[in-house]
């Protein structure tokens, strides 16, 4: 695998297995505003812009504020957060990037506070990720490139060096966002969902990035 100066990562489904908590969060928030979401759709909802899933279920403008308020409340619920898990290679991965002083950052549609809460919950060393761009640090939702471009700005990466940066995520929108930002993309395909896609390099666990 090609070596990069900066590795950017998606969060949910990439660094942590958060699907069980995301199911509770999405079902709870949609129920709060009277929208009937199905559990089997929650993985997809976590991978597409929130506006798309909200519109798909018939959400109207007047429901957006209470929906987002409930979503953010549930994201910070400690019992829900406790349903998330590390991946089998997580400890090795965090240890490797710290030991080898690899530059890493996170670009997520989640909020930055939740990311730091998860790091504390799962004993990820402070300072492991030098950049965390969440849904309040930049406008736009993947595949919009603006969150990634914000991370590149914070990392002081010049445009001529974009080819030295990669974004790793578990959804096609992650790869498309990388394309739109002008950086490399790697699909993390833990469950072999993307066998039909040949446009991007694929890995099946995080440690394969460094082999």
Beta strands, then each sheet from edge to edge (+ up, - down):
strand 1: 6-9
strand 2: 104-107
strand 3: 131-133
strand 4: 165-169
strand 5: 184-188
strand 6: 201-203
sheet 1: 3+ 2+ 1+ 4+ 5+ 6+
end
